[in-house]
Amino acid sequence: MAFKNLLTKVEKNIGWVIINRPDKLNALNRETVNEMIEAFRAYLFDTKVKAVILTGSGEKAFIAGADIGELAGLDLDTGKDYVLNGQELTKLIENFPKPVIAAVNGFALGGGTEMALSCHVRIASENAKMGQPEVKLGLIPGFGGTQRLSRLVGKGQAMELILTGKIIGAREALEIGLVNRVVPLDDLHANCEALAEEMAANGPLALKLGIEAVNSGFDIPMDEALLLEAELFGKCCATEDSKEGTKAFLEKRKPDFQGK
């Protein structure tokens, strides 16, 4: 795939999406968002890709935020259209049937934090900075930050971050549960690759249904969520992968999952 604002590659069954606007600290504009949608949709149908890593080029920024030049020209209608386009991307990532890991390398502000929030797991480098500073521009998060942040770190922590617009370091992000782990910058890609490979070695249909169970069951009453889990567990039991997985365990060998 060839893009203007992205670099993509597939290595060891891992698809990479690398935002590549170093002169803008990898800030998001509509063109970049649309390219990311195209890249993720391509990986969706690429059978070689078992997991995806999202990151930014260079060592300074994951995604430093939105392109302020674009924001400045928005009005009531174009503003809503702008964020709906970004939400299309974050929903695509959040519900992606293959594991998506955010390698947060530096600044992840505004839309950058929102992109990381939409990923299934977030690993941050020690120099990472995260936050939702939109209120300092007279705006609010629009790519899902007001909803995903509160669900991940709790309403109180989310309110403080969104209403102050403050930026926090990687260690504080880890303390409040915004990221899963913090590693040295030089080790970031290796850690993300290792985690992606660990996930990708599992049954692909089980990964897909596990993601669906967590996402769909998160905001519904427990009884409904448990029923959903039971239904999805039953779907797993009907797959060839589950037969292969249990058989391989009993035979003390590595399973050969086919995604069927």
N, C-alpha and C positions, 0 to 999 in steps of 0.2 A: 504494500500500500504506500502511495506517495501523497504526502500532505504538505501544505505550506507551513503549518504551525505545530506539527507533531512529528515525532520520530516513532516508528513502530518496528518491532522485530519479534521473532518467535525463536526461543532457545529452550531446549530441554522441556518441551511441551508447555512452556510459559510464554504467554503473550505480553509484551511490554507496550504501554501507552505513555509516551514521554512528551510532556508539553515543552515545546522548544521555541520560546520567545525570550531569549536571554536579555535582550535590550529592554524588555518590559518586565523583567523579573517573572516571566511566565504568566503574566496577567491574562485573564480570560476576556475575550471579545466574542461576539456572536459567531464569527467565522470559526474560531477555535472550538467553541461549544459544538457547532455542527460537525466539525471534523472528528471530534471525540465520539459523537453519536455514531458516525459512520464507522469509526475504528472498532468500537465495541460491538456493533451489529455484525461486522465482518468476523470478529472472534467468536461470536455466538454460533456461527455456522461452520467454523473451522474445527474439524474433528481433531486436529493435532494439538489444539490449545486446550489444556486442562485447567488452567488458572491464569489470572491476569494480575500484573503489577502496574499500578499507576504512579507516576512520579514526575518530577520536573527536571529539566536539564540544568547542569551546573551544580554548584554547591551552596548557592545563596537562597534559592526559592523553590518550593514545591509549586505553589500558585499564589502569587502575592496579592491576589484579589481580582476585582473586575477592572476592566479598562475604563477609567474615570471619564475619558473623553466620550465614550458611548453613553455612560450614565447621565452626563450633563444635558444631553439632548432629549431625554425621555419625558413624556407627559402621561396623563392618566391612562390612555389606551395603549400607547407604545410601551409604557412601563410594565403593564400587565402582560403584554405579549412577550416582552423581553424575559421576564422571570418564568413564564410558562415554558419557554424554550429551554431555559436552564433546568427547570424541574423535569422536563422530559429526559434530560441526560441523567440527573441524579436518580430518578426512578428506574431508569434502565440499569444503572450500576447497582443500585440497592437490590433489585430483583434479578440480577444476572444469575443464571443457573450454575455458573462456575465461580469458585472463590475469587474475590477481588481484594487485593491487598494494597493499601496506600503506603508508599515509601515517602514519608514526609521529610524532605531534605531542605530545611530552612524555613523561610516565611510561608505560612499557610493562613492567609488572612481573608476574611469575608468569604467570597466564593471558593477560596482555597480550603478553608475549614469545612465548608459545605460539601465540597467534592470528597474530602477525606471522610466526612460523616457518612456519606452514602456508600463507602466501601465496607466490606464485611469485617476487615481487620485493619488497624492502623499501627504502623511501626514508625517511630520518629527518631531522627538523629538528635544528638545532644544540642545542636545549635538551632533546633526547630523553634519557631514562634507561631502561636496560634491565637485566633480570636475573631470576634465578629464586630469590627469597628464601624459598621454602617451608620450607627446613630451619629457619629461625628461628621457625617456627610448629610445629615437630615433624612436618612433612609433607615430601613430595617432589612434584615437578611431576607432574601427572596428566592434562593435556590433550595429551600427546605430547612434552613438553619433554625428558624423559630420552633420547628416541630422535631427535627431529629436530635438537636442538641439537648433539649429537655428530656427526651426519652432515653438518651444515653447517659447523661451526667446528673439528671434530676432537675426539677423545676427551679429550685433555689439557685443552684449554680448557673443554670442557663440564664435566668433572669439577671443575675449579676453581670455575666459576661455580655449579654445583649444590651442591657440598659446603661452600662458604663462604657462599653466599647473597648475595654482594656485588652491588652495583648499579654498572654502568659507564655512562659517558657516550657520546654519539654517536660521537665520534672513535675511542674505543677499540673500540666496536662495529664501526666501519668497518675498523679495523686487523685485527681477527680474522675478518672476513668475515661478521659477523652481519647487517650491512646492506650494501646495494649502493652507496649514496651518502649524503652528508650535505649538506643545503642550509639556507639561512636559513629560519626559520619562515614568514616572509611569502611565500616562494617555493615552499613545500612543495606546495600544491595545484596550482599551475601546472606544476611539474615532474612531478608524478604524472599530470596530465592529458595533458601532452605525450608522456610515455612510453606511456600507455594508448592514445592516438591512433595512435602509431607502430606499436604492436603490432596494434591493431584494423584497420589498413589492410591487413594481410596475410591470406592465405587462411584462413578460419575452421577448415576441416578440417585444414589443416596445423598450425595452432596447437594444436588438440585432440590430434592425433597426436604432435606434438612434446612436449607436456606428458606424455602417456602414455609416450613413449619414455624420457624422463628419469626420471620417477617409477618406472616398472616395471623399468627396467634398472639402477637405482642400486645395488641390493643383491644382484645375482645375478652369477655368474661372467661374465667378459668375453665368452667365446664365446657364451654364451646371450644376453647383452645385445646383441651384434652381430647375432645371428640375429633377435632381436626388432626391432632397428632396420631390418633388411632387409625384414622382413614389413610393418612400418608404412610404410616407404618405398614398397613395392609398392602398398599401399592408397592412398597419395597419388597415385601414377601413374595409378590407375584412376579418379580423380575428374575431374569437369568443370572444377573449379577449377585443377587442374594444367595442363590443356590451355589454359585461358584465360590462366593466368599465363605460360606459355612463349610462347604466341602474342603476348601483349601485349608481352613483352620484345623479341621479334623485330620487332614492328611499331612499337617505340619509343613505346608509349602506356601509360597507366595501366590496370592490369587491373580488370575488373569481376567480382569474386568473388561467387558466389551461394551458397556453402556446399553445393555438390552435387558 
